[in-house]
Amino acid sequence: MQNISVYLNQRASNGAQDWQGQINNALFRSNIEYQTPKDLDELYEKLELDVVNNVDAILSVGGDGTVNTIIQRLAGTEIGLLVVPGGTANDFARVLGSSSNIKRITQTIRQNVKKKIDLISINGKFMATNGGIGFASEVANEINELRTSLPQFKSFMKLSGKSVYSLFLAKKLLNREIKSYKFKVQSAEFSETLLSPLLLVNNQPALAGDFNVAPNTNHQDGTVNITVFKHQNRLELIQCILKILSGNYPLNDKNLISFETTAVKIDLIDDDKISFFGDGEILNQSTSWDIKCHHQFLSVFSPKDQKEINLCTQVTLM
């Protein structure tokens, strides 16, 4: 019998009880423990116990932020993670081919359809998807603060889905001034001191669903993608972002820098601490970031890679 631990984010869009019923039906032959920790310390305690007990699988029911919390303890282990999308953007679930079809995606556990993916560390904290510093971090911070302080905003996020990020991004870009920061970027592949309103760190192609900022990047290539927007003209910045959103990547944009590396150091010059966001959450505030790629550092169940199976038994009468 498989031992499975399920972490339910109470903010998951369909409600914890609905998810629990579907999971029970899909994995009825398994020993399932549902975890709804009251705080972060209790969550980490339960994850540590899962690692010690070497459970067969962990299910994360929630969004990218829930995944981010879980991978801090699951990184470097052999325990497989299955992501059930119950958040807003669900970037990680999307790249794995996961969906809310519980019966289908849990077959990856039955078939043991697992693979190893890279994780990115930022000052020692892991990230699975995309993140960065600059105005996108300010957008993520604003959304998270509203989600925490206004119960009505949670309902708005459920209705708008991943488009909420586009709405807040548009509001930010329409401001009269967009702050640029002076960064010193140091890596084996690229080193420069530059001004930028936005620097992104990417472990997969898309951010917030549709922003395909690193189309040639994937989470198994052993590198991290760094994309720097050097635009100082607001209209040129908006045009660049619109091209990316439309799927027409601006290859000839001289103010757009993109490179792959295994490690990079980024220092903020002449400014106070600013936020680094990753997996839809604020990971830290600092003036310096050591960023590294950890190759094949997380085991995940991948619905995208599973073979379709016929759940009906075919009987031939002779």
HELIX and SHEET records of a PDB file:
HELIX    1   1 ALA A   16  ALA A   26  1                                  11    
HELIX    2   2 LEU A   40  ASN A   53  1                                  14    
HELIX    3   3 ASP A   64  LEU A   74  1                                  11    
HELIX    4   4 ASP A   91  LEU A   96  1                                   6    
HELIX    5   5 ILE A  102  ILE A  105  1                                   4    
HELIX    6   6 GLN A  107  ARG A  110  1                                   4    
HELIX    7   7 PHE A  135  SER A  149  1                                  15    
HELIX    8   8 PRO A  151  SER A  160  1                                  10    
HELIX    9   9 SER A  163  LEU A  173  1                                  11    
HELIX   10  10 ARG A  234  LEU A  245  1                                  12    
HELIX   11  11 PRO A  303  ASP A  305  5                                   3    
SHEET    1   A 4 ASN A  31  GLN A  35  0                                        
SHEET    2   A 4 ASN A   3  LEU A   8  1                                        
SHEET    3   A 4 ALA A  57  GLY A  62  1                                        
SHEET    4   A 4 GLY A  80  PRO A  85  1                                        
SHEET    1   B 6 LYS A 125  MET A 127  0                                        
SHEET    2   B 6 LYS A 114  ILE A 122 -1                                        
SHEET    3   B 6 SER A 288  PHE A 301 -1                                        
SHEET    4   B 6 ALA A 263  ILE A 269 -1                                        
SHEET    5   B 6 TYR A 181  GLN A 186 -1                                        
SHEET    6   B 6 SER A 191  SER A 196 -1                                        
SHEET    1   C 6 LEU A 256  THR A 261  0                                        
SHEET    2   C 6 VAL A 224  PHE A 229 -1                                        
SHEET    3   C 6 LEU A 198  ASN A 202 -1                                        
SHEET    4   C 6 ASN A 130  GLY A 134 -1                                        
SHEET    5   C 6 ILE A 274  GLY A 278 -1                                        
SHEET    6   C 6 GLU A 281  SER A 286 -1                                        
END                                                                             
